[in-house]
Amino acid sequence: MTPILLTPGPLTTRPETRAAMSRDWGSRDEGFIALTAEMRRRLLSVANGAGSHVAVPLQGSGTFIVEATIGTLVGRADKLLVLVNGAYGERIAAIARRLRLPHEILTWEEWQPVDAARVEQTLASQPAITHVAMIHCETTTGLLNPLEEVAAVVARHGKKLLLDAMSSFGALPIDLARTPVTAVMASSNKCLEGTPGLGYALIEQSVLAAAKGNSPSLSLDLHDQWRGLEGNGQWRFTPPVQVVAALVEALRLLEAEGGPEARLARYRRNCRILVEGMGRLGFRLFLDPAHQAPIIASFHYPTDRPFSFEGFYQALAARGFVIYPGKLSKAESFRIGCIGAVEPADFHRLLAAVGDVMKEIGRAA
Ligand SMILES: *Cc1c(COP(=O)(O)O)cnc(C)c1O
């Protein structure tokens, strides 16, 4: 039995998406060049970026596109401000250290959203900062950071916002015609419900055009990747052809579903059923519900009963549900995702399984 993946990715995909991977493509085939062009056009349209941004895909997981974007857009003479309230913010700080880029870090607790007023004070007192990096939905907890407020502050100070929208793109609203964001980074296998293997950045065209020669890396240079694609429609190096075909199918399915708004509505239903049902079974949500995005939910370990994550995980996996360990630095927790090709009925079945497993654990104790 194929399990249902309730994780931060890779996720459950639709059969049509997987079926799109069942043939071979030559990277120079006209048909594949057309698929790449359709993928780039559809990615831009998800975030309404066609008038201002270009879509640059890159082979690899999500972290590759984050590292590539930062390395391409932040130059040696620039300074990056990294906003950190979870493990993915920490990862951007680690990338900045590894690339030896001048940078500054602002941190919040894992349960606190980024505070735009504090970002504003920092930008006012440190004029050397040129770029600000933020995580849209911090997948560590499932927390939603205030994109509109932070984007407005960053733009008011004339700085460039780099947004890791890995776990939000395709569901939570991002409107590049309205919200000033220089670069949005995401991957094929989260809310777009494609298969894993590629990332992409939507980058303001004028900014990318000016970034020639910035990247210290040959394969992660998004300026060169973009120039290559614009030149002959082909990828510079071997493209993940089946992953591209699956992503195009997944993007068509997103449109057929009704676009990001309809997808968000489905994820919201999933998340509400999950959080309410887990609450009835005695599991406490880690975040204040006001900060919870309908992407992935973190739950505390129960304290009133014996509980081992390993046993819980295995018992649910045996029933066809794959959940995820927690990633919090200070609390014991586990996570259950609401995204992917999953529906309310899947969550009702999951909750029944969690109820059974907890009874079993209770009897064994
Ligand atoms: C998934 C994710 C990433 C990238 O993770 P990979 O394992 O490299 O795909 C980056 N940022 C956020 C917020 C994510 O959720």
The ligand as an SDF file (V2000), in Angstrom:
LIG
                    3D

 15 15  0  0  0  0  0  0  0  0999 V2000
   11.2800   22.2820    2.6770 C   0  0  0  0  0  0  0  0  0  0  0  0
   11.8460   23.6130    2.9820 C   0  0  0  0  0  0  0  0  0  0  0  0
   13.1130   24.0150    2.4990 C   0  0  0  0  0  0  0  0  0  0  0  0
   14.0030   23.1440    1.6380 C   0  0  0  0  0  0  0  0  0  0  0  0
   14.2260   21.8890    2.1390 O   0  0  0  0  0  0  0  0  0  0  0  0
   14.8440   20.7360    1.1990 P   0  0  0  0  0  0  0  0  0  0  0  0
   14.8900   19.5710    2.1340 O   0  0  0  0  0  0  0  0  0  0  0  0
   16.1660   21.1840    0.7380 O   0  0  0  0  0  0  0  0  0  0  0  0
   13.8790   20.5550    0.0620 O   0  0  0  0  0  0  0  0  0  0  0  0
   13.5240   25.2970    2.7520 C   0  0  0  0  0  0  0  0  0  0  0  0
   12.7680   26.1500    3.4430 N   0  0  0  0  0  0  0  0  0  0  0  0
   11.5530   25.8130    3.9310 C   0  0  0  0  0  0  0  0  0  0  0  0
   10.7590   26.8250    4.6730 C   0  0  0  0  0  0  0  0  0  0  0  0
   11.0530   24.5250    3.7230 C   0  0  0  0  0  0  0  0  0  0  0  0
    9.8550   24.1900    4.2000 O   0  0  0  0  0  0  0  0  0  0  0  0
  1  2  1  0
  2  3  1  0
  2 14  2  0
  3  4  1  0
  3 10  2  0
  4  5  1  0
  5  6  1  0
  6  7  2  0
  6  8  1  0
  6  9  1  0
 10 11  1  0
 11 12  2  0
 12 13  1  0
 12 14  1  0
 14 15  1  0
M  END
$$$$
